[in-house]
Amino acid sequence: MPSTRREFLISTLSTAALAALAGCSPGESKDGTTLTFLTFETPALTAKFWDDSIADATKNLAGVSVKKIVSPTSDRNAYAKQLQASGQFPDVLASINPKDFLEAGLLQPFDQAWLDANFLQPNANAINGKSYIPPTNSQILPMVFYNKDLFAKHNLQVPTTWAQFAGVADKLKAAGVTPIQLAGAEPWSASMPLVGLVSADVLGKNPNWIKDRYAGKAKFTDADVVAAVTKQRDLVKAGAFGNGALGVNYADANKQFLEGKSGMYLMGSWFIGQISAAQANSFGAFLLPTDDGRQIVPFNVGGTTAVNAKSANAAKAAEFAKAWSLSPDNLRTLIETDGAFPMLKTVKLEDFGAKVTPVFTDGYKYVQDSNTKVSSIGWVNNDDALPPGIADLFYALSQQLFTNDDVKAQLAALDTAWDKAVKQ
């Protein structure tokens, strides 16, 4: 995802850090500069991917070697904070939330001329005019992936309105099929329906809603947000997510959906990388429908490398981060395995030589087309990023909706936490 994907439990930092610090990149030398690089592993972003990507990024950086620090879980943000607290903040960090580290002055912005020269949307990740993660690729999150075979078997059409979507869920449930797969065990993945609903129904009508929330002009308890969140509560009460949804982790949810045990799956576009060429004809994807059928693209321009501003090797770290971000080989792998939509100015999709499925090309059309793109709430790394800690609370709300019917009270608690985080 870069992108997956959050929950973090660790008993003691020292034990985990010693294990994590043991991994070194191929070709490390005894002389020159050794950088530390915080990475994380997923089914798509394996240890081999990171090793190969480091080797490719350092091949033209004389005297630079890289030592991996592998996050014990996919929540690299929380692990980065643990490393910061212990005085081990890495030189370069993969796919963190910059806003969580800016107040402490820990991140170094990339120079604007380099951004302008290399990226289609050079300011897509800008926070107060500065970019701390290169805008190398983009994602749509969530998309609604669906099983074409199950849709055909039960005479279902791709829904274009919310009423039609709810109707499809009802028909699948009546047929004994779990309507919507949910990776409910982890807050970040459980949040996908909620992210989609708020992005489409709230930001789709007011793309400046997050800025308005910062300015105190909007609240989570406003009627439009309550209505959007209530839709997820309605799905829960209708049994759309199936029994035991909160006990299913991300890997098992992927497996269950790909095995045909559910009809739809709301997940980030990185899931495209989990659909093999042999499976691709059986799956498709569409945007989460709105009440009136307007298509809203919940969009995130992503990237990977952030640089420690206080590193003794900050200049070399920036060189490595830039080389990693512009590597066609790295991006080709992300395109093929993580469904990344490329955003480099000088390299077209076909020039990467990536092998992609029709599911990818159909999704990429949403990126290229003129349409209504809004920030995917809780996921972007620009001015629309939520205050530190609020994204995690927003994700957790999606799980709380399974047992708590008081939507407005839960949103009021989120407002309180927001105001405290920004000291309003």
C-alpha positions in Angstrom: 0.0 0.0 0.0 2.0 1.1 0.3 -0.5 0.7 2.4 -1.5 -1.9 4.9 -2.6 -1.7 7.6 -2.6 -1.2 11.2 -2.9 -2.8 14.7 0.0 -2.9 17.0 0.8 -5.0 20.1 4.3 -5.3 21.5 5.4 -6.4 24.9 8.8 -4.7 25.1 10.5 -2.6 22.5 14.0 -3.8 23.2 13.4 -7.4 22.3 11.5 -6.5 19.1 14.0 -3.9 18.1 16.9 -6.2 18.4 15.2 -8.8 16.2 14.1 -6.1 13.7 17.5 -4.5 13.5 19.1 -7.8 12.5 18.0 -7.6 8.9 20.5 -6.0 6.5 20.2 -5.3 2.8 22.2 -7.3 0.3 25.6 -5.9 -0.5 26.1 -4.0 2.8 29.7 -2.8 3.2 31.8 -2.1 6.3 32.8 1.3 5.1 30.8 4.4 4.1 27.3 5.4 5.3 24.9 2.9 6.8 21.3 4.0 6.8 18.4 2.5 8.8 15.1 1.9 6.9 11.9 1.1 8.6 9.9 -1.3 6.5 6.8 -3.5 7.0 5.8 -6.8 5.4 2.4 -7.9 3.9 1.4 -10.7 1.6 2.4 -8.5 -1.3 5.3 -6.6 0.2 7.5 -9.5 1.3 11.0 -9.5 2.8 12.4 -10.3 -0.7 10.6 -7.2 -2.2 12.2 -4.9 0.4 15.6 -6.5 -0.1 15.4 -6.2 -3.9 14.1 -2.7 -3.7 16.9 -1.6 -1.4 19.5 -3.2 -3.7 18.1 -1.4 -6.7 17.9 2.0 -4.9 21.5 1.8 -3.7 23.2 0.5 -6.8 24.2 4.0 -7.9 24.8 5.4 -4.4 28.5 4.9 -3.7 29.3 4.0 -0.1 25.7 3.7 1.0 24.4 0.6 2.7 21.0 0.1 4.3 19.9 -1.8 7.4 16.3 -2.8 7.5 14.2 -2.3 10.6 11.1 -4.5 10.1 8.0 -3.4 12.0 6.7 -6.4 14.0 3.2 -5.7 12.6 1.9 -3.7 9.7 1.4 -0.7 12.0 4.7 1.0 11.2 3.4 4.3 12.5 3.1 3.0 16.1 6.4 1.2 15.8 8.1 4.4 14.5 6.8 6.1 17.7 8.3 3.4 19.8 11.6 3.8 18.1 11.5 7.5 18.5 10.8 7.2 22.2 13.9 4.9 22.5 16.2 7.2 20.5 16.2 4.8 17.5 14.2 6.8 15.0 15.2 5.5 11.6 16.9 7.5 8.8 14.2 6.5 6.3 10.7 5.3 7.0 8.2 3.5 4.8 4.6 4.6 4.5 4.1 6.4 7.8 1.6 9.2 8.6 3.7 12.4 8.4 1.4 14.5 10.6 2.1 12.2 13.5 5.8 13.3 13.5 5.8 16.9 12.2 5.2 18.6 15.6 8.4 17.1 16.8 10.2 18.3 13.7 11.3 14.8 12.8 10.7 14.8 9.0 12.6 16.5 6.2 10.6 17.8 3.2 11.6 16.9 -0.3 12.7 19.8 -2.5 10.0 21.3 -4.7 12.1 21.3 -7.9 12.6 17.5 -7.7 8.9 17.0 -7.0 7.9 19.2 -10.0 10.2 17.4 -12.3 9.2 13.9 -11.5 5.5 13.6 -10.5 2.2 14.1 -12.2 0.7 15.6 -9.0 3.8 17.1 -7.3 1.9 18.7 -4.5 -0.6 15.8 -3.8 1.0 15.0 -0.5 1.7 18.6 0.6 1.1 19.6 4.2 1.2 23.3 4.6 3.1 23.6 1.3 5.7 20.9 2.1 5.8 17.3 1.0 7.3 14.6 3.3 6.4 11.6 1.1 7.0 11.5 -2.6 3.7 11.2 -4.6 4.8 8.1 -6.5 1.6 6.2 -6.9 -2.1 6.4 -6.2 -4.8 4.3 -4.7 -8.6 4.1 -4.6 -9.9 3.1 -1.2 -12.1 1.5 -1.0 -13.2 -0.1 -4.2 -16.0 -2.6 -4.1 -14.7 -5.8 -5.5 -17.3 -8.4 -6.5 -17.5 -12.0 -7.6 -18.8 -12.0 -11.2 -19.7 -15.7 -11.0 -21.8 -15.2 -7.9 -23.5 -12.2 -9.4 -24.3 -14.1 -12.6 -25.5 -17.2 -10.7 -28.0 -15.0 -8.7 -29.0 -12.7 -11.6 -27.5 -9.6 -10.0 -26.3 -6.4 -11.7 -23.6 -4.1 -10.6 -25.4 -1.5 -8.4 -25.2 2.2 -9.3 -27.2 3.6 -6.3 -27.1 2.9 -2.6 -30.6 1.5 -2.7 -29.5 -1.0 -5.4 -26.4 -1.9 -3.4 -28.4 -2.6 -0.3 -30.8 -4.7 -2.5 -27.9 -6.7 -3.8 -26.7 -7.4 -0.2 -30.2 -8.5 0.7 -30.5 -10.9 -2.2 -27.1 -12.5 -1.6 -28.0 -13.0 2.1 -31.3 -14.6 1.1 -29.4 -17.0 -1.2 -27.2 -18.1 1.6 -24.1 -16.1 0.5 -22.3 -13.7 2.8 -23.0 -10.4 1.1 -20.0 -8.4 2.1 -16.6 -9.8 3.2 -15.1 -7.9 6.1 -11.6 -8.1 7.5 -13.1 -7.1 10.8 -10.4 -8.2 13.3 -8.1 -5.2 12.6 -9.4 -1.7 12.8 -7.7 -0.4 9.7 -9.3 -3.1 7.5 -12.6 -3.2 9.3 -12.9 0.5 8.5 -13.1 0.2 4.7 -16.9 0.4 4.4 -16.9 3.4 6.8 -14.1 5.1 4.9 -16.1 4.6 1.6 -19.3 5.9 3.0 -18.0 9.0 4.6 -15.7 9.8 1.6 -18.6 9.3 -0.9 -21.5 10.8 1.0 -19.8 13.6 3.0 -16.7 14.6 1.1 -18.5 13.8 -2.2 -20.8 16.7 -1.4 -18.2 18.9 0.3 -14.6 18.1 -0.7 -13.4 20.7 1.8 -15.2 19.0 4.8 -11.9 18.0 6.5 -10.6 21.5 6.2 -13.9 22.7 7.6 -13.6 20.3 10.5 -10.1 21.8 11.3 -11.6 25.3 11.1 -14.4 24.3 13.5 -17.1 24.8 10.8 -18.1 21.2 10.6 -18.6 18.3 13.1 -18.8 14.6 13.0 -22.2 15.0 14.6 -23.6 16.9 11.6 -26.5 15.3 10.0 -24.7 14.3 6.8 -22.0 12.4 8.7 -24.5 10.7 10.9 -26.5 9.6 7.9 -23.4 8.2 6.2 -22.3 6.3 9.3 -25.8 5.0 10.0 -25.6 3.2 6.6 -22.9 1.0 8.0 -24.9 0.4 11.2 -27.8 -0.6 9.0 -25.7 -3.1 7.1 -24.6 -4.6 10.3 -28.1 -5.0 11.6 -29.1 -6.5 8.2 -26.5 -9.2 8.6 -24.6 -8.0 5.5 -21.2 -8.9 6.9 -22.0 -12.4 8.0 -21.4 -14.1 11.4 -18.1 -13.6 13.1 -17.0 -10.8 10.9 -15.0 -9.1 13.7 -12.9 -12.3 14.1 -11.6 -12.4 10.5 -8.2 -10.9 9.8 -7.0 -9.4 6.6 -5.3 -12.4 5.2 -8.2 -14.7 5.9 -10.7 -12.2 4.5 -8.7 -12.1 1.2 -8.7 -15.9 1.1 -12.4 -16.3 1.8 -13.4 -13.7 -0.8 -11.2 -15.2 -3.5 -12.6 -18.7 -2.7 -16.1 -17.4 -3.5 -17.5 -17.4 0.0 -18.8 -13.8 -0.3 -20.2 -11.7 -3.0 -18.5 -8.3 -2.4 -15.4 -7.0 -0.6 -14.7 -3.3 0.2 -10.9 -2.9 0.2 -8.2 -0.6 -1.0 -7.1 -1.0 -4.6 -4.0 -2.7 -3.4 -6.2 -5.9 -3.2 -5.9 -6.0 -7.0 -2.5 -7.4 -6.5 -4.0 -10.4 -4.7 -6.1 -11.4 -7.7 -4.1 -13.7 -10.0 -4.3 -13.7 -13.8 -6.1 -17.0 -13.6 -8.7 -15.6 -11.3 -9.1 -12.2 -12.9 -12.1 -13.1 -15.2 -14.1 -14.0 -12.1 -13.7 -10.7 -10.4 -14.5 -7.0 -11.0 -14.7 -3.8 -9.1 -16.9 -0.7 -8.9 -17.1 2.4 -6.8 -19.3 2.4 -3.6 -22.6 3.8 -4.8 -24.2 7.0 -3.5 -27.9 7.8 -3.0 -28.2 9.6 -6.3 -25.8 7.5 -8.3 -23.0 10.1 -8.6 -19.6 8.4 -8.9 -17.2 9.6 -6.2 -13.6 8.3 -6.3 -12.1 8.1 -2.8 -8.5 8.9 -3.8 -5.2 8.8 -2.2 -1.9 9.7 -3.8 0.6 7.6 -1.9 4.3 7.0 -1.6 6.8 5.3 0.6 9.9 7.0 1.8 10.0 9.7 4.5 13.3 11.1 5.7 14.4 11.7 9.3 15.3 15.4 9.5 17.5 14.9 12.6 19.5 12.0 11.1 23.2 12.5 11.1 23.0 11.1 7.5 20.0 13.2 6.4 21.5 14.1 3.0 22.4 10.5 2.2 19.0 9.4 3.5 17.3 11.8 1.1 19.4 10.5 -1.8 18.3 7.0 -1.0 14.7 8.0 -0.6 14.6 9.7 -4.0 16.3 6.8 -5.7 13.9 4.3 -4.1 10.9 6.4 -5.2 12.0 6.8 -8.8 13.1 3.2 -9.3 11.0 1.7 -12.2 11.7 -1.8 -10.9 10.3 -1.0 -7.5 7.2 0.6 -9.0 6.7 -2.3 -11.4 6.6 -4.6 -8.5 4.2 -2.4 -6.6 2.0 -2.2 -9.7 1.9 -6.0 -10.1 1.7 -7.1 -6.4 0.1 -4.1 -4.6 -2.2 -2.6 -7.3 -0.4 0.7 -7.2 -1.5 3.2 -9.9 1.8 4.9 -11.1 2.1 8.7 -10.8 5.5 9.3 -12.4 5.6 12.1 -14.9 8.3 10.6 -17.2 7.2 6.9 -17.2 3.9 5.7 -18.6 2.2 2.5 -17.4 3.1 0.5 -20.4 6.8 1.5 -20.0 7.1 -0.3 -16.7 6.6 -3.6 -18.4 4.3 -4.7 -15.6 1.9 -7.6 -16.1 -1.6 -6.4 -15.0 -5.1 -7.9 -15.1 -8.3 -6.4 -16.4 -9.2 -5.6 -12.8 -6.2 -3.3 -12.7 -6.8 -1.6 -16.0 -10.5 -1.0 -15.1 -9.5 0.5 -11.8 -6.8 2.7 -13.5 -9.4 4.2 -15.7 -10.9 5.9 -12.6 -7.4 7.5 -12.0 -7.1 8.7 -15.5 -10.7 9.9 -16.2 -12.1 13.3 -15.4 -14.4 12.6 -12.4 -15.0 13.7 -8.9 -12.0 12.6 -6.8 -12.0 13.3 -3.0 -9.6 12.5 -0.2 -10.1 9.1 1.2 -10.8 10.0 4.7 -8.3 8.7 7.2 -5.8 7.6 4.6 -4.3 10.6 2.8 -1.0 12.2 3.8 -1.6 15.8 2.8 -3.5 18.7 4.4 -6.6 16.5 4.6 -4.8 14.0 6.9 -6.6 13.6 10.2 -4.9 14.9 13.4 -2.6 12.5 15.2 -4.5 9.6 16.7 -7.8 10.4 15.1 -7.5 8.0 12.1 -7.1 5.1 14.5 -10.2 6.2 16.4 -12.1 6.5 13.2 -11.1 3.0 12.1 -12.1 1.6 15.5 -15.5 3.2 15.1 -16.2 0.7 12.3 -15.9 -2.1 14.9 -17.9 -0.4 17.5 -20.8 -0.1 15.2 -21.3 -3.8 15.4 -22.5 -3.5 19.1 -23.4 0.1 19.6 -26.6 1.5 18.1 -26.0 5.1 19.2 -24.3 6.5 16.2 -24.5 10.1 17.2 -23.0 9.5 20.6 -20.0 7.7 19.1 -19.5 10.5 16.6 -19.7 13.0 19.5 -16.8 11.2 21.2 -14.8 11.5 18.0 -15.5 15.2 17.9 -14.2 15.5 21.5 -11.1 13.6 20.6 -10.5 15.7 17.5 -10.8 19.0 19.5 -8.4 17.7 22.1 -5.9 16.6 19.4 -5.9 20.0 17.7 -6.4 21.9 21.0 -9.6 23.6 20.0 
